Amino acid sequence: MKLKIFFVPVMIIITMYLVIFRIVPEYNGPDGITESQGKLEVASARLADMKMREENAAKLASQLNPDDEWQKVVKQYLPEKKQDQDIVQSLDSIASSEGVLITNLALGNVPVPATPTAIEEKKKAVDDFSENTIGKSNESLTKDFDVIINLSGSYDNIRKFVNSMSTLNRFENIRSLDINRSEKAESQALVAKITVKFNYLDKITSVTNVDKKVFQEGEFDVNVATDIKDKSKVKIPDINIGSSGRTDPFSL
């Protein structure tokens, strides 16, 4: 009888030991069932995300047609190459039509990013699929470079040249404009220095380098081409200087 009474507490202690030190860790420990299930769910989500990218990438690829008007517009304004010669010819044509002389034209180089190490590339590949970075893009895919234009001419013609740059069938951004009198005493012309940013977009070689948002739909949004065409036709308004202003601030 005494043995039976002693046996019950011992069994309770053994059961509690098994629950606390054996069963619970099996479920909640670093290598437990709960942790393994969580890892499996994360892996399944990543696999589904990769499958979605692959399927939508195939759909988008099937829609590519170099003869489509909207694709021609996009590639014209954001080409796949730097196209130095086209830029020089376009600017020279505008200068000739607006009566200014380009005295110097310098095309800058595209900054070369540092080559990542093998460890950094692996880390980036993992981070691209993590919950904190999926769908986010901190890096611009476009390659930017500056073009510095030195020219001479009257104030009115320089102004016309700057306005006519908006007719270039390419994205550009005037970063700075500096106009001064010529240092040559006998010259009545003004000299200007204009820094313009151009860009282009290399062909994408891997979907892992593209923001996941691009592949959320299996169809292109062609409205961007319509926006480009509409905004390229917007006329730059003339500023009313009033009776107290001067059309040429450099005139005496």
Secondary structure, 3 states (H helix, E strand, C coil): CHHHHHHHHHHHHHHHHHHHHHHHHHHHCCCCHHHHHHHHHHHHHHHHHHHHHHHHHHHHHHHCCCCCHHHHHHHHHCCCCCCHHHHHHHHHHHHHHHCCEEEEEEECCCCCCCCCCHHHHHHHHHHCCCCCCCCCCCCCCCEEEEEEEEEEECHHHHHHHHHHHHHCCCCEEEEEEEEEECCCCCCCCEEEEEEEEEEECCCCCCHHHCCHHHHCCCCCCCHHHHHHHHHHCCCCCCCCCCCCCCCCCCCC
